[in-house]
Amino acid sequence: MESSFRIARSLDGTAGFGPSAVTIGNFDGVHLAHRRLIDRVVAIARERGLKAAALMFHPHPATVVAPERAPLLLTTPEQRAELMRSLGIEEVLILPFDTALAHMSPRQFIEQVLVERLGARAVVVGENFRFGNLQAGTPELLREAAGKYGFETEFIGSVRIRGKLVSSTEVRRQASLGHVSAVCRLLGRPFALQGRVVRGKGVGSKRTVPTLNLEPSSEVLPARGVYITRTKDSDSERQWDSVTNVGYRPTFGGEQLTVETFLLSPFDGQTPARIQLDFLWRLRDEKKFYSAELLKQQIFRDVTRARRYFARLGTVASAALSRSL
């Protein structure tokens, strides 16, 4: 990350933060509705000479106040912060959510966190934003406090794509169904998994085709199945078109969920230590084959379809570039 970008993981780490235009939320996935908040905060900060800041909570507040309703997470706090940095956010406070914070009154939250620690001069949140003990903080209370503490407020409306409300809940739902194209529309970018490359059981290299095995950091995985993906080396500029299987390898009696990727072109140098998989299109369900040879034949059919997909993608990109010249 750039040196001008700062992350604090507690209130004590915010020395030197602000004065800021700040947005507040969980921001899991950093989807298009989140981006509307972030874009507005960045615009205000640039107009007024402020720092563009974001406040998020970790763990998810539901983990503390209603554990039975705590969602699986799409992204780690660090991944969210990096996505925010790429959108222009300069300061991120990852505030530990515990019982003490859960019992903080709305006015204490405004005074002790927004004003004293973040130096808020503008606060941009969603129109249904609630905060403080028992979610007693309302937009009306925030507007009232703004006059007292000298900051401005903006409340941003919801975002819909093809009739669907853009939310982290909807992203999780579409991913669980394997609808990665719909997820892409909600995020404004491909659904991605990141993590370490781990050693598999060697079955693929011996009996079908060699693969990279991902240990994902995300708690949310797409539905079991085979997908067209793009594989990126997290530590370099290398990337490859690929086909990825999310599932249990039923042909070989697998019992553990795996994320295995077959690259459509060889890579030079060492095997990547960490990768990101961008999920572009769902090819088919995972299925059990009667032999490794039949599975291998199906993989090559999947690869053929993937190559056609990327060829069409290249044609569309070239046409768009020609129109822009």
C-alpha positions as CSV (number, residue, x, y, z in Angstrom):
1,M,0.0,0.0,0.0
2,E,1.1,3.6,-0.6
3,S,2.7,5.4,2.3
4,S,-0.1,8.0,2.4
5,F,-2.6,5.3,3.2
6,R,-3.1,4.5,6.8
7,I,-5.0,1.7,8.7
8,A,-5.7,1.9,12.4
9,R,-7.0,-1.2,14.3
10,S,-8.0,0.6,17.5
11,L,-8.9,4.1,18.6
12,D,-5.4,4.5,20.0
13,G,-4.0,4.1,16.5
14,T,-5.8,7.1,15.1
15,A,-3.4,9.8,16.2
16,G,-3.0,12.2,13.3
17,F,-6.2,11.0,11.5
18,G,-8.4,13.7,10.1
19,P,-9.8,16.2,9.6
20,S,-11.9,13.9,7.5
21,A,-14.9,13.2,5.4
22,V,-15.9,9.8,6.7
23,T,-18.3,7.0,5.8
24,I,-19.3,4.2,8.2
25,G,-20.4,0.6,7.7
26,N,-19.3,-3.0,7.6
27,F,-18.4,-2.8,3.9
28,D,-18.2,-6.6,3.4
29,G,-17.5,-7.2,-0.3
30,V,-17.2,-3.4,-1.1
31,H,-20.1,-3.7,-3.5
32,L,-21.7,-1.0,-5.7
33,A,-23.8,0.5,-2.9
34,H,-20.7,0.8,-0.8
35,R,-18.9,2.4,-3.7
36,R,-21.5,5.1,-3.9
37,L,-20.8,6.1,-0.3
38,I,-17.0,5.9,-0.9
39,D,-17.1,7.9,-4.1
40,R,-19.1,10.6,-2.4
41,V,-16.7,10.7,0.6
42,V,-13.7,10.9,-1.7
43,A,-15.3,13.7,-3.8
44,I,-16.1,15.8,-0.6
45,A,-12.6,15.3,0.8
46,R,-11.0,16.5,-2.5
47,E,-13.3,19.5,-2.7
48,R,-12.7,20.6,0.9
49,G,-9.1,19.6,1.5
50,L,-10.0,16.8,4.0
51,K,-8.9,13.2,4.4
52,A,-11.2,10.6,2.8
53,A,-11.8,8.1,5.6
54,A,-13.8,4.9,6.3
55,L,-14.8,3.3,9.6
56,M,-15.6,-0.4,9.6
57,F,-16.2,-2.9,12.4
58,H,-14.5,-6.2,13.0
59,P,-15.8,-8.7,13.9
60,H,-19.2,-8.2,12.3
61,P,-21.5,-6.6,15.0
62,A,-23.9,-9.5,14.8
63,T,-21.1,-11.8,16.1
64,V,-21.4,-9.9,19.4
65,V,-25.1,-8.9,19.6
66,A,-26.8,-11.8,17.8
67,P,-24.3,-14.7,17.1
68,E,-27.0,-16.9,15.6
69,R,-27.5,-14.3,12.8
70,A,-23.8,-13.5,12.1
71,P,-23.2,-13.9,8.4
72,L,-20.3,-15.6,6.7
73,L,-17.9,-12.9,5.3
74,L,-17.1,-12.2,1.7
75,T,-13.8,-10.4,2.5
76,T,-11.4,-9.9,5.3
77,P,-11.0,-6.4,6.8
78,E,-7.6,-6.1,5.1
79,Q,-9.1,-7.0,1.7
80,R,-11.8,-4.4,2.2
81,A,-9.2,-1.8,3.2
82,E,-7.2,-2.5,0.0
83,L,-10.3,-2.2,-2.2
84,M,-11.1,1.1,-0.4
85,R,-7.6,2.3,-1.0
86,S,-8.0,1.7,-4.7
87,L,-11.1,3.8,-4.7
88,G,-9.4,6.8,-3.1
89,I,-9.9,6.2,0.7
90,E,-6.8,7.5,2.6
91,E,-7.6,6.4,6.2
92,V,-9.3,3.3,7.5
93,L,-10.3,2.6,11.1
94,I,-11.0,-1.1,11.7
95,L,-12.8,-0.7,15.0
96,P,-12.9,-3.8,17.2
97,F,-16.5,-4.5,17.9
98,D,-16.9,-5.8,21.5
99,T,-19.5,-5.5,24.2
100,A,-18.2,-2.1,25.3
101,L,-18.6,-0.7,21.9
102,A,-22.0,-2.4,21.6
103,H,-23.2,-0.5,24.7
104,M,-21.8,2.9,23.7
105,S,-24.6,5.4,23.3
106,P,-25.1,7.1,19.9
107,R,-24.0,10.4,21.3
108,Q,-20.8,8.9,22.9
109,F,-20.1,7.3,19.5
110,I,-20.4,10.6,17.7
111,E,-18.3,12.5,20.2
112,Q,-15.6,9.9,21.1
113,V,-15.2,8.2,17.7
114,L,-16.3,10.5,14.9
115,V,-15.3,13.9,16.4
116,E,-12.4,13.3,18.7
117,R,-10.7,10.4,16.9
118,L,-11.5,10.9,13.2
119,G,-11.9,14.7,13.2
120,A,-15.1,14.3,11.1
121,R,-16.1,17.4,9.1
122,A,-18.5,15.5,6.9
123,V,-20.3,12.1,7.5
124,V,-21.7,10.2,4.6
125,V,-23.9,7.1,5.4
126,G,-26.8,5.1,4.0
127,E,-30.3,6.4,4.5
128,N,-31.1,3.6,6.8
129,F,-27.9,3.9,8.9
130,R,-28.3,3.0,12.6
131,F,-25.6,3.1,15.3
132,G,-25.0,3.0,19.0
133,N,-26.5,0.9,21.8
134,L,-29.6,-1.0,20.6
135,Q,-29.2,0.8,17.2
136,A,-30.8,3.9,18.8
137,G,-28.8,6.3,16.7
138,T,-30.9,7.5,13.8
139,P,-30.3,9.8,10.8
140,E,-32.3,12.5,12.7
141,L,-30.0,12.2,15.7
142,L,-26.9,12.4,13.5
143,R,-28.2,15.5,11.8
144,E,-28.9,17.1,15.2
145,A,-25.4,16.3,16.4
146,A,-23.9,17.6,13.2
147,G,-24.9,21.2,14.1
148,K,-23.5,20.8,17.6
149,Y,-20.1,19.3,16.6
150,G,-19.6,21.2,13.4
151,F,-19.8,18.5,10.7
152,E,-22.1,18.0,7.7
153,T,-24.2,14.9,6.9
154,E,-25.3,13.3,3.7
155,F,-27.6,10.2,3.5
156,I,-27.3,8.1,0.4
157,G,-30.2,6.1,-1.0
158,S,-30.2,2.4,-1.8
159,V,-28.8,1.0,-5.1
160,R,-30.7,-1.5,-7.3
161,I,-29.3,-3.5,-10.3
162,R,-31.9,-5.2,-12.5
163,G,-34.4,-4.9,-9.8
164,K,-32.2,-6.4,-7.1
165,L,-31.2,-4.4,-4.0
166,V,-27.5,-4.3,-3.9
167,S,-26.4,-5.6,-0.5
168,S,-23.8,-7.9,1.1
169,T,-26.7,-10.3,1.8
170,E,-27.7,-10.4,-1.8
171,V,-24.0,-10.9,-2.9
172,R,-23.8,-13.9,-0.5
173,R,-27.0,-15.4,-1.8
174,Q,-26.1,-15.1,-5.5
175,A,-22.6,-16.6,-4.8
176,S,-24.2,-19.5,-2.9
177,L,-26.3,-20.2,-6.0
178,G,-23.2,-20.1,-8.3
179,H,-24.5,-17.0,-10.1
180,V,-21.1,-15.4,-10.4
181,S,-22.2,-13.2,-13.3
182,A,-24.9,-11.7,-11.1
183,V,-22.4,-11.2,-8.3
184,C,-20.1,-9.4,-10.7
185,R,-23.0,-6.9,-11.5
186,L,-23.6,-6.3,-7.8
187,L,-19.9,-5.8,-7.0
188,G,-18.9,-3.9,-10.1
189,R,-16.0,-6.4,-10.6
190,P,-15.6,-10.2,-10.7
191,F,-16.3,-12.2,-7.6
192,A,-12.8,-13.2,-6.3
193,L,-11.2,-15.6,-3.9
194,Q,-7.7,-15.0,-2.5
195,G,-5.4,-17.2,-0.5
196,R,-2.4,-19.5,-0.3
197,V,-1.6,-22.1,-2.9
198,V,-1.4,-25.4,-1.0
199,R,-0.3,-28.9,-1.9
200,G,-3.0,-31.2,-3.1
201,K,-3.1,-35.0,-3.0
202,G,-1.3,-35.3,-6.4
203,V,-4.3,-37.1,-8.0
204,G,-4.7,-34.5,-10.7
205,S,-1.1,-34.5,-11.9
206,K,-1.0,-38.2,-11.9
207,R,-4.4,-39.2,-13.3
208,T,-6.0,-36.1,-15.0
209,V,-4.3,-32.7,-15.3
210,P,-2.1,-30.7,-13.0
211,T,-3.8,-28.0,-10.9
212,L,-3.2,-25.2,-8.4
213,N,-5.0,-25.7,-5.1
214,L,-6.3,-22.6,-3.3
215,E,-6.8,-22.3,0.4
216,P,-9.3,-19.3,0.3
217,S,-9.4,-16.6,3.0
218,S,-13.0,-15.9,2.3
219,E,-15.8,-17.6,4.3
220,V,-18.1,-17.4,1.3
221,L,-17.5,-19.7,-1.6
222,P,-19.4,-20.0,-4.9
223,A,-21.7,-23.0,-5.2
224,R,-20.1,-26.3,-6.1
225,G,-19.3,-26.5,-9.7
226,V,-16.9,-25.7,-12.6
227,Y,-16.2,-22.1,-13.5
228,I,-14.3,-20.0,-16.0
229,T,-11.8,-18.0,-14.0
230,R,-8.8,-15.7,-14.3
231,T,-5.9,-16.6,-12.0
232,K,-3.6,-13.8,-10.7
233,D,-0.3,-14.2,-8.9
234,S,-0.7,-12.0,-5.8
235,D,3.0,-11.3,-5.7
236,S,3.6,-10.3,-9.3
237,E,1.9,-9.2,-12.5
238,R,1.5,-12.7,-13.8
239,Q,-2.0,-13.9,-14.7
240,W,-3.5,-16.8,-16.6
241,D,-6.9,-17.7,-18.1
242,S,-8.1,-20.8,-16.2
243,V,-10.9,-23.2,-15.3
244,T,-11.7,-23.8,-11.6
245,N,-13.5,-26.6,-9.8
246,V,-15.2,-25.9,-6.4
247,G,-16.2,-29.1,-4.8
248,Y,-15.4,-32.5,-3.3
249,R,-13.8,-34.3,-6.2
250,P,-16.4,-37.1,-6.1
251,T,-14.7,-39.1,-8.8
252,F,-11.9,-39.8,-6.4
253,G,-14.1,-40.0,-3.2
254,G,-13.1,-36.7,-1.9
255,E,-14.5,-35.6,1.5
256,Q,-13.0,-32.1,1.9
257,L,-14.1,-29.1,-0.1
258,T,-11.4,-28.0,-2.5
259,V,-10.8,-25.1,-4.9
260,E,-8.7,-26.5,-7.8
261,T,-7.6,-24.5,-10.8
262,F,-6.3,-25.6,-14.2
263,L,-4.3,-22.9,-16.1
264,L,-5.0,-22.7,-19.8
265,S,-1.3,-21.7,-20.4
266,P,1.9,-22.8,-18.6
267,F,3.6,-20.4,-16.2
268,D,7.3,-19.7,-16.2
269,G,9.2,-19.6,-13.0
270,Q,8.1,-20.8,-9.6
271,T,4.6,-21.8,-8.6
272,P,2.8,-18.8,-7.1
273,A,2.7,-18.7,-3.3
274,R,-0.6,-16.8,-3.2
275,I,-3.2,-16.3,-5.9
276,Q,-6.5,-14.5,-6.6
277,L,-9.2,-16.3,-8.6
278,D,-11.7,-14.0,-10.5
279,F,-14.8,-16.0,-11.2
280,L,-16.2,-15.0,-14.6
281,W,-18.7,-17.6,-15.7
282,R,-20.3,-20.9,-14.5
283,L,-19.7,-23.8,-16.8
284,R,-21.5,-26.7,-15.1
285,D,-22.3,-28.5,-11.9
286,E,-19.8,-30.8,-10.3
287,K,-20.5,-34.4,-11.1
288,K,-19.0,-37.8,-10.5
289,F,-17.4,-39.7,-13.4
290,Y,-16.9,-43.4,-13.6
291,S,-13.2,-43.1,-14.4
292,A,-10.3,-40.7,-14.3
293,E,-10.2,-40.8,-18.1
294,L,-13.8,-39.7,-18.5
295,L,-13.1,-36.9,-16.0
296,K,-10.1,-35.9,-18.0
297,Q,-12.1,-35.8,-21.2
298,Q,-14.7,-33.5,-19.6
299,I,-12.0,-31.2,-18.3
300,F,-10.7,-30.8,-21.8
301,R,-14.2,-30.0,-23.0
302,D,-14.4,-27.4,-20.2
303,V,-11.1,-26.0,-21.4
304,T,-12.4,-25.7,-24.9
305,R,-15.4,-23.8,-23.8
306,A,-13.2,-21.5,-21.6
307,R,-10.9,-20.8,-24.6
308,R,-13.9,-19.8,-26.7
309,Y,-15.1,-17.5,-23.9
310,F,-11.8,-15.7,-23.6
311,A,-11.6,-15.4,-27.4
312,R,-15.0,-13.7,-27.5
313,L,-13.9,-11.5,-24.5
314,G,-10.8,-10.5,-26.5
315,T,-12.9,-9.7,-29.6
316,V,-15.3,-7.5,-27.6
317,A,-12.4,-5.7,-25.9
318,S,-10.7,-5.0,-29.2
319,A,-14.0,-3.7,-30.7
320,A,-14.5,-1.4,-27.8
321,L,-11.0,-0.1,-28.1
322,S,-11.4,0.6,-31.8
323,R,-14.6,2.6,-31.1
324,S,-12.8,4.7,-28.5
325,L,-10.0,5.7,-30.9
